[in-house]
């Protein structure tokens, strides 16, 4: 998404458009973890797979988990596999946890290398936390490695999504200033319209915020009208 001037940011009560592209520290700052994910991430003996479609929150969750686990201690690394990248670059030899984003992009050789790393005697303490569009359970089963799967689509309820949006607005809001907000029916409309690809909802909300000029509560009626205009 190309950033554009946000002329009414102070009028709307924000330091920038809250739905623009995010830096890594911003991803961490806006993240909201479900209690189940928080609990499972604290269980070091279990490999985790965040399985979900595009826009279901996998990257945000992995970055937040990486930050949380770093604060708890241990040696860990996060790596994102870009489109077309088939191999991971991280040296896992000294790690206790390796968080790999878009793991389905690994080719067959790299998948074997990754599973070999957690199967070797000297790497038995290495834990994997992966995000994927493809269920990697059969691969782990062949290597006799335990894998807990988190269905990110099922985890993303309307209630959780509402808390995520509220957190994002709060994170970018100017202190001690009123700011534009979303009404409960607007949140529900966004969820029903864009689920499970909530990234598209963020792109849409970016355009909505670019058009806003006064502090108000944006309702579902407003969003529907703008959706018809924007397309």
Residue pairs with C-beta under 8 A, 6 or more apart in sequence:
1 20
1 21
1 203
1 206
3 17
3 20
3 21
4 210
6 14
6 16
6 17
6 20
6 209
6 210
8 212
8 213
8 214
9 15
9 16
9 17
10 174
11 213
11 214
11 215
12 179
12 180
12 209
12 212
12 213
12 214
12 215
13 173
13 174
13 177
13 178
13 179
13 180
13 215
14 169
14 172
14 173
14 174
14 179
14 180
14 209
15 172
15 173
15 174
16 172
17 172
17 206
17 209
17 210
18 168
18 169
18 171
18 172
18 173
18 209
19 168
19 202
19 203
19 205
19 206
19 208
19 209
20 206
22 30
24 63
26 171
27 59
27 60
27 63
27 64
28 63
28 64
28 67
29 171
30 60
30 164
30 167
30 168
30 171
31 60
31 61
31 63
31 64
31 167
32 160
32 163
32 164
32 167
33 41
33 61
33 64
33 65
33 68
34 155
34 160
36 150
36 155
37 61
37 65
37 150
37 155
38 68
40 46
40 48
40 148
40 150
41 48
41 65
41 68
41 69
41 129
42 72
44 96
44 97
44 127
45 127
45 146
46 127
46 146
46 147
46 148
47 118
47 127
47 128
47 129
47 130
47 140
47 145
47 146
47 147
47 148
48 128
48 129
48 130
48 147
48 148
48 149
48 150
49 103
49 130
49 131
49 132
49 135
49 136
49 137
49 147
49 148
49 149
49 150
50 58
50 61
50 62
50 129
50 130
50 131
50 132
50 150
50 152
51 131
51 132
51 133
51 135
51 149
51 150
51 151
51 152
52 58
52 131
52 133
52 151
52 152
52 153
52 155
52 156
52 196
53 133
53 152
53 153
53 196
53 197
54 133
54 197
54 199
55 194
55 196
55 197
55 198
55 199
55 200
55 201
56 152
56 153
56 156
56 196
56 197
56 198
57 152
57 155
57 156
57 164
57 198
58 101
58 131
58 152
59 80
59 101
59 131
61 131
61 152
62 78
62 99
62 101
62 129
62 131
63 78
65 99
65 129
66 76
66 78
66 99
69 76
69 97
70 76
74 96
74 97
75 94
75 95
75 96
75 97
76 95
76 96
76 97
76 98
76 99
77 90
77 92
77 95
77 97
77 98
77 99
78 99
78 100
78 101
79 88
79 89
79 90
79 98
79 99
79 100
79 101
80 101
80 102
81 88
81 100
81 101
81 102
81 103
81 105
81 106
82 102
83 105
84 105
85 105
86 105
86 106
86 107
86 110
87 106
87 107
87 109
87 110
88 100
88 106
88 110
88 114
90 98
90 100
92 98
92 114
92 117
92 123
92 126
93 122
93 123
95 126
96 125
96 126
96 127
97 126
97 127
97 128
97 129
98 126
98 127
98 128
98 129
99 128
99 129
99 130
100 114
100 128
100 129
100 130
100 131
101 130
101 131
102 131
102 132
102 133
103 114
103 130
103 131
103 132
103 136
104 132
104 133
104 134
104 136
106 114
111 136
111 139
114 128
115 139
115 140
115 143
115 145
116 143
117 123
117 126
118 124
118 126
118 127
118 128
118 143
118 145
119 143
119 144
119 145
130 136
135 149
136 147
137 147
137 149
140 146
140 147
141 147
153 196
156 195
156 196
156 198
158 187
158 188
158 191
158 192
161 187
161 190
161 191
161 195
161 198
162 184
162 187
162 191
164 198
165 182
165 187
165 190
166 182
169 179
169 180
169 181
169 182
173 179
178 215
179 215
180 209
180 212
180 214
180 215
180 216
180 217
180 218
181 217
181 218
182 190
182 217
182 218
183 217
183 218
183 219
183 220
185 219
185 220
186 217
186 218
186 219
186 220
186 222
186 223
188 220
189 220
189 223
189 224
190 201
190 204
190 205
190 223
191 201
193 201
193 227
194 200
194 201
194 204
204 227
204 230
207 226
207 230
208 218
208 222
208 223
208 226
211 226
212 218
